[in-house]
Amino acid sequence: MPRDKTPLIQKIAQQASVTFKDFLSEENGEHKPLPEQHEQLISLVTALGAADLKLDPRKSPGPEEEGAQSQSPPVTYMHICETPEFSMGVFLLRPGTAIPLHDHPGMNGMIKVVYGKVSVRCFDKLDSNGVDPPVFEPPLAHSQVPSVCRSVLHCVSEYSASSPPCLLTPQSDNLHQIEALGGPAAFLDILAPPYDPDNNRDCHYYSILQSSTPSSENSEETWLLEIPQPEDFWCGGQAYPGPQVSV
Ligand SMILES: [Fe+2]
């Protein structure tokens, strides 16, 4: 039998195409991936390592040198492919950096670490209808009040190259913060459907508000304030060095 020489990343792209096919159709009102196909995608992604993407952890971005003339980006994105159904790419995180808390409105996602270690803090948005925000200290400016949302910290987990992917859905773990632990880190990121500001799928950033009065008996519940992209975070671009993908 001939050996299957299809690169793993190409298989992942093909499987993602099948998994998220008809994802946005009227019939699929909840935008859920097909369960069996989703499982197959998870198992392919679980097997992915840095070598499959031709990434060399030894050539990963190092810590920022103090006093460097031109600052290099804390985070670098390598685009692999994008279709109407999904986007796929790789994020490289410098040591000590983090992708700040952000959301993925109406989207599913999958993060697979290929080298290094990351901590992922996931939040779920809660229904704010009929719940008044608590009194914040210092008080919020009037213009900030409409952009707060109630949320709950759902999990804080660490992922390394031997971990299965971290998953998010439109309803669960949809907001997250990703921090590199103990050195540089890289992860594959699949989003389905892709970000699209023209279709209410823009990326928003948040800071965690501390309230002066307990907002509920659940100490993990908190309010988030929508903020502009933090000034110390930006994302550079770099060519993806791995096998070309066609979908
Ligand atoms: Fe994200």
Boltz pocket constraint, residues with backbone or C-beta under 6 A from the ligand:
constraints:
  - pocket:
      binder: B
      contacts: [[A, 102], [A, 103], [A, 104], [A, 176]]
      max_distance: 6.0
